[in-house]
Amino acid sequence: MRFYFKVLLLLVFSCQDDIQTNNPTFQGLRHGDYVWKSTARTATVQSTGVFNISGSDGYGTMVISLPDFSIGTFTLGPGKSPTVTYTENNVTYSTQNIGNEYPVYVSDGEVTIVSIDVVNKTITGSFYFNSYDESGFNYMNFSEGVFFKVPYIEL
């Protein structure tokens, strides 16, 4: 747990300018060279405990869905309950899909929640993932992802 907190601190401070001017933030590095930053974001906790965070930059929309609203690391991949989808140009990429082409064959990744502020109702964490569209021939990769002090509501 301590290791993940240190990693998040490194991410937070390495993106310090962005976070200072865009508090809260939900962003990641798409395909290693494009900073995707949501301009609109929502986070909800359902009565069943399922947690969803979604954001859009006006072109692409990401949804992170976790089965449990708790601090910890959630592993992504086909058949696993935690899921990330990213939709752009009417194509949806999901960590539930399996790839058929190079460079990655299996969808994978992690979402880590490092803090939940129940007083101010905000959540902070990090993520990375590889995903495929339904055909398995097109992939989407995000690294260095962070959601910082994103407000959530309980349904």
C-alpha atoms as a printed R data frame, in Angstrom:
    type eleno elety resid chain resno       x       y       z
1   ATOM     1    CA   MET     A     1   0.000   0.000   0.000
2   ATOM     2    CA   ARG     A     2   2.808   2.375   0.941
3   ATOM     3    CA   PHE     A     3   4.480   1.772  -2.430
4   ATOM     4    CA   TYR     A     4   1.341   2.757  -4.352
5   ATOM     5    CA   PHE     A     5   0.995   5.914  -2.282
6   ATOM     6    CA   LYS     A     6   4.579   6.880  -3.139
7   ATOM     7    CA   VAL     A     7   3.943   6.196  -6.814
8   ATOM     8    CA   LEU     A     8   0.829   8.378  -6.720
9   ATOM     9    CA   LEU     A     9   2.752  11.164  -4.985
10  ATOM    10    CA   LEU     A    10   5.363  10.962  -7.730
11  ATOM    11    CA   LEU     A    11   2.626  11.207 -10.364
12  ATOM    12    CA   VAL     A    12   0.943  14.075  -8.552
13  ATOM    13    CA   PHE     A    13   4.132  16.080  -8.177
14  ATOM    14    CA   SER     A    14   5.323  15.314 -11.698
15  ATOM    15    CA   CYS     A    15   2.005  16.760 -12.907
16  ATOM    16    CA   GLN     A    16   2.040  19.503 -10.291
17  ATOM    17    CA   ASP     A    17   1.358  22.386 -12.670
18  ATOM    18    CA   ASP     A    18  -1.658  20.619 -14.152
19  ATOM    19    CA   ILE     A    19  -3.127  19.699 -10.797
20  ATOM    20    CA   GLN     A    20  -2.568  23.141  -9.310
21  ATOM    21    CA   THR     A    21  -4.480  24.780 -12.144
22  ATOM    22    CA   ASN     A    22  -6.997  21.998 -12.745
23  ATOM    23    CA   ASN     A    23  -8.130  20.753  -9.380
24  ATOM    24    CA   PRO     A    24  -9.828  18.264  -9.715
25  ATOM    25    CA   THR     A    25  -8.331  16.443 -12.683
26  ATOM    26    CA   PHE     A    26  -8.836  13.193 -14.602
27  ATOM    27    CA   GLN     A    27  -6.132  12.643 -17.212
28  ATOM    28    CA   GLY     A    28  -3.724  10.162 -18.781
29  ATOM    29    CA   LEU     A    29  -1.133   9.709 -21.484
30  ATOM    30    CA   ARG     A    30  -2.801   8.154 -24.560
31  ATOM    31    CA   HIS     A    31  -0.508   5.959 -26.680
32  ATOM    32    CA   GLY     A    32   2.490   7.441 -24.889
33  ATOM    33    CA   ASP     A    33   2.483  10.829 -26.571
34  ATOM    34    CA   TYR     A    34  -0.878  12.593 -26.203
35  ATOM    35    CA   VAL     A    35  -2.066  14.038 -22.893
36  ATOM    36    CA   TRP     A    36  -5.774  13.246 -22.671
37  ATOM    37    CA   LYS     A    37  -7.385  15.518 -20.095
38  ATOM    38    CA   SER     A    38 -11.085  15.406 -19.316
39  ATOM    39    CA   THR     A    39 -12.898  18.711 -19.403
40  ATOM    40    CA   ALA     A    40 -16.015  17.143 -17.879
41  ATOM    41    CA   ARG     A    41 -16.006  14.413 -15.244
42  ATOM    42    CA   THR     A    42 -18.434  12.627 -12.923
43  ATOM    43    CA   ALA     A    43 -18.014   9.978 -10.262
44  ATOM    44    CA   THR     A    44 -20.744   7.936  -8.582
45  ATOM    45    CA   VAL     A    45 -21.020   5.290  -5.908
46  ATOM    46    CA   GLN     A    46 -24.083   3.103  -6.374
47  ATOM    47    CA   SER     A    47 -25.979   1.644  -3.415
48  ATOM    48    CA   THR     A    48 -24.479  -1.752  -4.359
49  ATOM    49    CA   GLY     A    49 -20.963  -0.337  -3.822
50  ATOM    50    CA   VAL     A    50 -20.073  -0.171  -7.529
51  ATOM    51    CA   PHE     A    51 -17.931   2.871  -8.278
52  ATOM    52    CA   ASN     A    52 -17.857   4.617 -11.673
53  ATOM    53    CA   ILE     A    53 -15.786   7.564 -12.803
54  ATOM    54    CA   SER     A    54 -16.228   8.994 -16.283
55  ATOM    55    CA   GLY     A    55 -14.679  11.849 -18.163
56  ATOM    56    CA   SER     A    56 -14.571  13.355 -21.626
57  ATOM    57    CA   ASP     A    57 -12.300  15.764 -23.454
58  ATOM    58    CA   GLY     A    58 -14.955  16.432 -26.088
59  ATOM    59    CA   TYR     A    59 -13.536  13.791 -28.459
60  ATOM    60    CA   GLY     A    60 -13.082  10.684 -26.333
61  ATOM    61    CA   THR     A    61 -14.901   9.397 -23.262
62  ATOM    62    CA   MET     A    62 -13.409   7.151 -20.590
63  ATOM    63    CA   VAL     A    63 -15.359   5.159 -18.003
64  ATOM    64    CA   ILE     A    64 -13.686   3.347 -15.121
65  ATOM    65    CA   SER     A    65 -15.994   0.895 -13.348
66  ATOM    66    CA   LEU     A    66 -14.903  -0.806 -10.126
67  ATOM    67    CA   PRO     A    67 -16.905  -3.417  -8.193
68  ATOM    68    CA   ASP     A    68 -15.961  -1.977  -4.819
69  ATOM    69    CA   PHE     A    69 -15.603   1.565  -3.503
70  ATOM    70    CA   SER     A    70 -12.477   1.109  -1.417
71  ATOM    71    CA   ILE     A    71  -8.801   1.974  -1.274
72  ATOM    72    CA   GLY     A    72  -6.721  -0.601  -3.110
73  ATOM    73    CA   THR     A    73  -5.559  -1.860  -6.486
74  ATOM    74    CA   PHE     A    74  -7.947  -3.356  -9.032
75  ATOM    75    CA   THR     A    75  -6.544  -5.549 -11.820
76  ATOM    76    CA   LEU     A    76  -8.042  -5.131 -15.302
77  ATOM    77    CA   GLY     A    77  -8.448  -7.747 -18.021
78  ATOM    78    CA   PRO     A    78 -10.875 -10.053 -19.817
79  ATOM    79    CA   GLY     A    79 -13.246 -11.762 -17.382
80  ATOM    80    CA   LYS     A    80 -12.349  -9.464 -14.484
81  ATOM    81    CA   SER     A    81 -15.035  -7.330 -12.861
82  ATOM    82    CA   PRO     A    82 -13.109  -3.997 -12.896
83  ATOM    83    CA   THR     A    83 -13.385  -2.538 -16.403
84  ATOM    84    CA   VAL     A    84 -12.208   0.509 -18.314
85  ATOM    85    CA   THR     A    85 -13.787   1.580 -21.592
86  ATOM    86    CA   TYR     A    86 -12.699   4.376 -23.876
87  ATOM    87    CA   THR     A    87 -14.898   5.534 -26.761
88  ATOM    88    CA   GLU     A    88 -13.659   7.730 -29.604
89  ATOM    89    CA   ASN     A    89 -14.987   8.178 -33.159
90  ATOM    90    CA   ASN     A    90 -17.837   5.716 -32.420
91  ATOM    91    CA   VAL     A    91 -15.360   2.952 -31.518
92  ATOM    92    CA   THR     A    92 -15.363   1.550 -27.977
93  ATOM    93    CA   TYR     A    93 -12.211  -0.011 -26.571
94  ATOM    94    CA   SER     A    94 -12.586  -2.194 -23.479
95  ATOM    95    CA   THR     A    95 -10.284  -4.016 -21.089
96  ATOM    96    CA   GLN     A    96 -12.750  -6.911 -21.456
97  ATOM    97    CA   ASN     A    97 -11.794  -7.473 -25.118
98  ATOM    98    CA   ILE     A    98  -8.968  -9.705 -26.349
99  ATOM    99    CA   GLY     A    99  -6.650  -8.526 -29.097
100 ATOM   100    CA   ASN     A   100  -5.834 -10.252 -32.349
101 ATOM   101    CA   GLU     A   101  -2.900  -8.105 -33.476
102 ATOM   102    CA   TYR     A   102   0.449  -6.663 -32.415
103 ATOM   103    CA   PRO     A   103   1.584  -4.825 -30.186
104 ATOM   104    CA   VAL     A   104  -0.485  -6.162 -27.292
105 ATOM   105    CA   TYR     A   105  -2.572  -9.304 -27.282
106 ATOM   106    CA   VAL     A   106  -4.305  -9.261 -23.918
107 ATOM   107    CA   SER     A   107  -6.132  -6.326 -22.409
108 ATOM   108    CA   ASP     A   108  -4.681  -5.533 -19.004
109 ATOM   109    CA   GLY     A   109  -3.889  -2.776 -16.542
110 ATOM   110    CA   GLU     A   110  -4.592  -1.512 -13.055
111 ATOM   111    CA   VAL     A   111  -6.646   1.102 -11.282
112 ATOM   112    CA   THR     A   112  -5.432   2.131  -7.844
113 ATOM   113    CA   ILE     A   113  -7.490   4.172  -5.407
114 ATOM   114    CA   VAL     A   114  -5.124   5.787  -2.911
115 ATOM   115    CA   SER     A   115  -7.507   8.045  -1.004
116 ATOM   116    CA   ILE     A   116 -11.200   8.578  -0.420
117 ATOM   117    CA   ASP     A   117 -12.107  11.803   1.360
118 ATOM   118    CA   VAL     A   118 -15.526  11.016   2.846
119 ATOM   119    CA   VAL     A   119 -15.872  14.515   4.346
120 ATOM   120    CA   ASN     A   120 -15.381  16.408   1.061
121 ATOM   121    CA   LYS     A   121 -16.564  13.428  -1.042
122 ATOM   122    CA   THR     A   122 -13.534  13.299  -3.359
123 ATOM   123    CA   ILE     A   123 -11.428  10.422  -4.658
124 ATOM   124    CA   THR     A   124  -7.804  10.218  -5.782
125 ATOM   125    CA   GLY     A   125  -6.023   7.442  -7.642
126 ATOM   126    CA   SER     A   126  -4.084   6.322 -10.692
127 ATOM   127    CA   PHE     A   127  -4.527   3.990 -13.659
128 ATOM   128    CA   TYR     A   128  -3.001   2.470 -16.770
129 ATOM   129    CA   PHE     A   129  -4.454   0.030 -19.276
130 ATOM   130    CA   ASN     A   130  -4.289  -1.650 -22.676
131 ATOM   131    CA   SER     A   131  -7.622  -2.316 -24.369
132 ATOM   132    CA   TYR     A   132  -9.106  -3.468 -27.660
133 ATOM   133    CA   ASP     A   133 -12.182  -2.763 -29.709
134 ATOM   134    CA   GLU     A   134 -14.728  -5.526 -30.286
135 ATOM   135    CA   SER     A   135 -12.900  -6.803 -33.395
136 ATOM   136    CA   GLY     A   136  -9.633  -7.215 -31.491
137 ATOM   137    CA   PHE     A   137  -7.667  -5.515 -34.275
138 ATOM   138    CA   ASN     A   138  -7.571  -1.966 -32.876
139 ATOM   139    CA   TYR     A   139  -6.120  -1.118 -29.509
140 ATOM   140    CA   MET     A   140  -6.049   1.808 -27.096
141 ATOM   141    CA   ASN     A   141  -3.339   2.350 -24.506
142 ATOM   142    CA   PHE     A   142  -3.258   4.756 -21.560
143 ATOM   143    CA   SER     A   143  -0.393   5.204 -19.117
144 ATOM   144    CA   GLU     A   144   0.407   7.649 -16.317
145 ATOM   145    CA   GLY     A   145  -3.302   8.101 -15.648
146 ATOM   146    CA   VAL     A   146  -4.450  10.007 -12.602
147 ATOM   147    CA   PHE     A   147  -7.724  11.156 -11.081
148 ATOM   148    CA   PHE     A   148  -7.115  13.722  -8.374
149 ATOM   149    CA   LYS     A   149  -9.716  14.951  -5.900
150 ATOM   150    CA   VAL     A   150 -12.584  14.137  -8.263
151 ATOM   151    CA   PRO     A   151 -15.909  14.776  -6.469
152 ATOM   152    CA   TYR     A   152 -18.251  11.801  -6.182
153 ATOM   153    CA   ILE     A   153 -21.922  11.433  -5.352
154 ATOM   154    CA   GLU     A   154 -23.676   8.516  -3.692
155 ATOM   155    CA   LEU     A   155 -26.788   7.129  -5.390
